[in-house]
């Protein structure tokens, strides 16, 4: 039985020191929730793609291969930024077919070989060059469009949306809505829906999963401390501002997105389009 929802934004342990879910856990939970498919979209790389693909196929779950890339704000060769946040924005890509998979592999590799500065980074030039077979999304709050909207810069948000529509086409650029109980998301979500309406784009509901169960939030927080070389009791350190970055059920997602039920339903429509055979 279908859960009427598919996770399209999921990090595993292959998002090193940032994701806490093991591939087998994600597949088992998808099956438990009656989900027909599941995506893996680790940060900057496809290190877990083959393991995930094989485990999902074995379990009768459709594997969706993707990655959340870092897009350099001033081109991939620029090294002037003093922090990872200033150096790049997040950008999610999902493989529609084998061409898309090969292009995403190329993007990930070039991110390390040419664009590395704090993180493996690509840029708009590479995104255009290797655009075929890929579906793109606006990503999380660290994406360029949500960032512009957070700063009340509607004009820039529209320009960025148009730029990615020009690269991927209207049907292949999606607007992500997230709801983790954060005031920033409550501000940005209605603006994202307005922007999607203005440009004729599909909205999808995602949960930016970084761990499997809500109870894993504390362990994940310790992982972030290792990543940022900080002590758990340091009040000033980087941390996630809620414990809702877990692998939700379809019912939980429908409850979160009561205002925009189509965003939940659209995830299955997108999943049907994504079909990579390795």
Protein Blocks (a to p, Z undefined) as FASTA:
>chain_A
ZZhiacfbdcdfklghkbccdfklmmmmmmmnopabdcdddehiaklmmmmmmmmmmnop
acdddddddddfkbjkbckbfbfklmpccdddddfblmlmmmmmmmmmmmmmmmgghiac
ddfklmmmmmgopacdebjmkbmklmmmmnopaklmmmmmmmmmmmnopklcccddddeh
iaklmmmmmmmmmmmmmnopacdddehiabfblklmmmmmmmmmmmnopafklmkbccdf
bfklcccdfklmmmmmmmlmmlmmmmmmmmmmpccdZZ
